[in-house]
Amino acid sequence: MIEARTGPFATASASVPAGYGFNGGMVYYPTDTSLGTWGALAIVPGYSALFANEEAWMGPWLASFGFVVIGVETTTRTDSADARGTELLSALNYLTTQSPVRDRVDPNRLSVLGHSAGGAGAMLAAQRQPTLKAAVGLAPGSPVGNLSLATDTVPTMVIGGQNDSVVTPSYLSGLYATMPASTQSAFAQIAGADHVYYTRPNNVETKLLIPWLKTFLDNDTRYVPFLCPAPPDPSSLSMYVPKCPYVPGGSGPGGGGNTGALHAVGAAKCLAAPSSGTPGTQLTIGTCDGQARQTWTRTATDQLTVTTAGATLCLDASGQGGSPGTKAIVWSCNGQANQHWNVNSNGTVTSAQSGLCLDVTGGSTAEGAPVELWTCNGGGNQQWHLG
């Protein structure tokens, strides 16, 4: 059903006048009043763009799946990302307190979405108003380049395009690496998409948006399987980094689960053991593929184990090393101190023996980049998520 261009609800729309902290826009809503109130989504366009020209297609599409959607026109077309965040929050305030459909909106189930500078605005709005239930950034990028997600606690999905030359995949990887490990979030990259992909009607994007909004706005767990462990059509994405499991209405998985891929967040890849299973081989990162050699288990004794070539091995600091540059390898599990690891709530994985951080060498995002131990420095190449 999420693949359809029209959901189960008939919709209507109404224009929004200027003068409420933004330059007017449109509201789209389900006409059904028998099911109580609906969650709401505010959408803002990117730098120099108009909602009417670029994102208006989303309004009736998403409303037909049971959301009230307000499309925001900005005060000026060159408004900053921060101003766009303010306009999103102003639009939600208008929607819930003064709009003709305010009686259809649940004021406790609100969310934001934006594209490009508007996406950056959505990320800023989420950090300014942590009571929001969900946020989505479509190629979120600030023209002044200072965007961070470090204080984001709102369930947030970041979506980028594989061929975006404006807000590039490497930029988004670095941005997503600033997301707190405890925040329920996901990072998706649409195969072949450019920067303006989201301005054209498509169901690749909506197959991500609808489950995210249903899960966190409606607390509807039926949609979680569309997000975890992977979307129903993974071939449409060149990369997908979830933080499973998702807990609607609750706190996220923190440092992650006890078993799953160990995501190198900054590189959008996964920690991989050698397919040969040879003890002493240095670990690398690679495209996440769900194979056994990328599936790690955190044991009750804080070891990280992986099964490859029929053998279960442990993540090991080579030679019991405790200095920066020590190779991270696999070795036969022996219970020694150099095989004990802390999976921390700040997204780092540290050696219990040395306190050094698991680190992708040189901040590389390349396939096959080696992994080592290094002094903890807050870099994106030291951010990991298990699960």
N, C-alpha and C positions, 0 to 999 in steps of 0.2 A: 504493500500500500504506500510506503514512503517514496516509491519510485514514481507515483502518479503525479501529474501536474495539478490535479484537483483533489482535495481531500473530501471528507464526508459532509462538510458543512457548507451551506449556501452563505454567500457573503454580500456585504454592501460596503459602500465607501462614502466619505464625506470630506469636504475640503476644510482645512484649518486656516484661520486668518493669522496674519502676522500680529506681533505685539505681545507675545507671552514669553519673551526671552529667546525667540528664534523667528525666522522669517516665514512662518506658516508651513503648510505642507498638506499631507493627506492622511486620513485615518481609514483603515480597513478592518472589518470586524465580522464575526459570524452573526447571522441574523437569528439563530436559535437562542431563545431565552429560557428554555426548559432545564438547562443543565447548570444554572447558577452563573457565577462570574468566570472570566477567563484570565489567564496570564497575559502579560503585555510585553511587546518588544518595540523599542525605539531604534530607528535606522537613520544614519547620517552618511552623506556621500563624502567623497574625497576632495582634495584640493582643487578648486576651480570648477567643480562639477555641480550638477543639479540632481537631486533625488529623482525628480520627474523624468530625467533623461537616462539615468543609469541604474537605479535600484527599484524603481516603481514596480517592476515585474514581480518582485518578491512579495509585495503587499497582499494582493488577493490570493497568491499561492499559499503563503504561510497562514493567512487568516482562515483559509478553507480547512486547515488542519487543527483549528481551535485556538488561535491566538488573536488578540487585538494588536494591530500593527500601526504604528504612527511613523510616517516618513517625514523627515525633518529637512526643510530648506534652511540653509545657514544665513546668518545676518548679512555677511558678504561672502562671495565665492572664494575669497582668499583668507578666510578665518583660519587661525592657527589650530593645531591639534587640541590644545588645551581649551580653546573656545568651543570647538566641536563637542568636546566632552561635556562642557557646561550646557550646551544646547540640547544634548541628549537628555540630561537630567531635567532641564526645564520642560522639555516635551513630555516626559513622564509625569511631571508635576501637573502640567496642563491636562493631560489625559485622565488622570485620576481625580482631579478636583474641579475642573471647569468644562471639560469637553461634553458634548451631547451624549457620549457613550460611557460616561464615567460610572454609571450604575452597572455596566457590563464588565468592568475591570476589577480584578482583585489587587488592591494596592500593596499587598504583601508578596506579589508574584510578578516582579518586574525584571526586565533584561535590556541589554543594549547590544547594538551591532553597528559596525562601520567599516568602510572600505578606505584603504590607503591612509591619508591623514585623518579621515573619519574613523578608521580602524584604530589608529593611535588614540583618537579621542575616546573611543569605547574602552580602551585599556585604562586610560586615565580616569574615566568616569567610574569604572569598577573599583579603582583604588580609592577614589574619593567617597564613594558610597558603597561600603562593603555589605549593606543589606540587600543589594541586588542579588538575584538568584542565578543569573547566568550572564556571560559576556562572550561575544564573538568578534575577533579581529580578522578581517579579510585583507591580507597583505598589509598589516598595520605598520605604518612608518611615519615618523615625525620629520618634517622638513628640516628641523634643526638638529636631528640626530641624537637626541638625548633621552629617548624612551627607555624605560625600564619597567619590569613587572615585579620588582622586588617586594612590594608590599601588597600584591594582589592576593586576596583570599576568596574571591568570587570564582565559582566554577567557570573556567575560561577555555575556549577553543580558539587556537590560532591556526589559520588556514593560509597557505601560500601556494604559489604556482611554480612548477618545475622550470618554466622558461621565463620567469619574471625578471626582467633586467632593471627594474626600478627598485622594488623591494625584493632583493635577491634572496635565494634560498640560504646563502651563507649568513646574510644579515638576520633573517628570521631565526635561524638556528641559534645565533648568539643571543638574540632577544629572548627566545624561549628558555634559554639556559638561565636567565635571571628569575624565572618563575620559582617561587618557593616549592620545595619538594612536597610540602603538606597540602598544597592547593590542588583540588581536583581539576585536572586540565588535560588537554590533548593537543597534539601538533600534527596537522595533516598537510601534505603537499600534493596538489592535484597534477596528475601527469599531463604534460604538454601545455599547461595553462600559462598565459601571460598575465600582465598586470591588470588588464581590463576584462579578463575572463568573466569576472563576477557581475559585470554590467549587462551580460547577455543571459537570457533565460536558459537554465540548465538544471538537470536533476542530479548531477554529481555533487554540486554544492548543497542542494536541499536535502540530499540523503545524509549529509552530515548535520545540517542545521536542525532538521526536524527531530531526530533522536536526542540531540543535545538539549534542545528546548523542552521537549516532552519529559526528559529525565529530570531536569533541574527546575523547570518552571511548574510542571504538573506533578512532580514526584512519582512519575509513572515508570515503574521498574520494567514494564513490558518492552521498553525501548532500549534498555541497557544492552541486550544482545546485538543490537545494531551498531554498538560502539566497541564492545569487548567480546572476544579479543581483537576483532578486526571488523571493518564495515562489510556489508554483504557483497560488495563488488570491489575487492581490493585492487583489481587490475586498473581501476580508474585513478588510483593514487600511486605516486612514485615513492611516497614515504608516509608512514603513519606511526606515531608514537603516542599510545594511550597511557593512562595511569589507572589500570584496572586493579580492583573492581571499583565501579562508581557507586556512591552511596547517596541517593537522592535525599535532600533535606538533612543531611548529616555531614560529619567531617569526612575528609578523604582518607585515603589509605596511608597517609604519612609517608614514611620512608619506603612504603610499598609492601607487597606481600612477602611470603617466605619462598615462593618458587615462581620463576618466570625469567623472561629476558632481562638482562642487566643493560638498560639503555644508556648509551653515552649521549646525554641530552644535547650537548653543544654540537655534536657531529651528526645527530639524527641517525645513529647507527647502534649496533649492539656488540657487547663484549663476546668474543668468539674464541673458543678453545680450538686447538689444532685438530683437523679431521683425522690425523694420524694417531692421536692419543699419546704421543711420545712425551713422557715426563721431562721437564726441563725446557720445554718449548715456550717462548715468550708469547703472551696473549696479544691479540690484535682486535681492532674493531672492524665490523663488516655490515653490509646491508642486512637488516633484520629479516630473518627468513623462518623463524619458528622452529628451527631444527634443534635436535638434542644438544648439539655442541654450543648452542647459545642459550640453553635453559639452565639456570643456576638455582641452587637451593641453599637457603640460609639455614643452617642447622641450629639445634638447641645450644650448641657450644660455640656459636658464632663463627663457624667455618662456612665458606662458600664453595659448594661442590658442583661439579658438572660431569655428565657422562658422555664420553666420546670414544669411538672405536671399541665400544663394549666395556670400557673401564671407567670407574668413578674416581675422579681426581679432585684435588683441592687447589683453590687459588693460593699462591705461595709467593712470598718475597724471596727472590732468588738468593741462595747462599746465606739465608737468614740475615740479609742485608738490612741496614737501618739508615742508609744515607740516600739523599736525593739522586735519582738516576738508577736505583735498584730496579731490575727488571721484574715485572709481574709475570709469573709463569704458572703452569700447572705442574703439580707434583703428587706423588702418592700421598694420600692423607695419613699423617703421622701424629697429629695433635700438638705439634710444636707451636711455639708462640708466633712464629712468622706465618702461620696459617689461620690466625684469628683476626677477624675484621669487624669493624663497627660500621653499620649502615645507618647513617645519621639523618636526622630530620631536616638538616639544611641541604641535603642532596649530595653530600660527600660520602665516600667510602674510605675509611682510614684504617691503617694498620694498627691493631691493638698493641703491637710490640713497639713500633717506632713513632706512631702518631702521624706519619706521612700520609698524603692523600693519593688515592688511585688516580692516575693522570694519563690522558692521551698525549703522547710525546709531542712537544712543540705546538700544541693546540691544533694539530692536524685534524681535518675532517675527511681525509682520503680513505678509500677502501684499503684495508690491510695496515692501517697506521698502528704502530706498536704502542703498548701500554706499559707504564712504569710507575714507580712511586716518586713523589715530588713534594716539596714543601707546600703546604696548603696555602693558596693565594686567592681563593674566591673566583678563579677563572671558570669559564664555561666548559673547558676541557676537564674539569674536576667535578662536574655535575653528573650524577647517575640516578637512575630510578629502576628499582627491582619490581617487576610485575608486568 
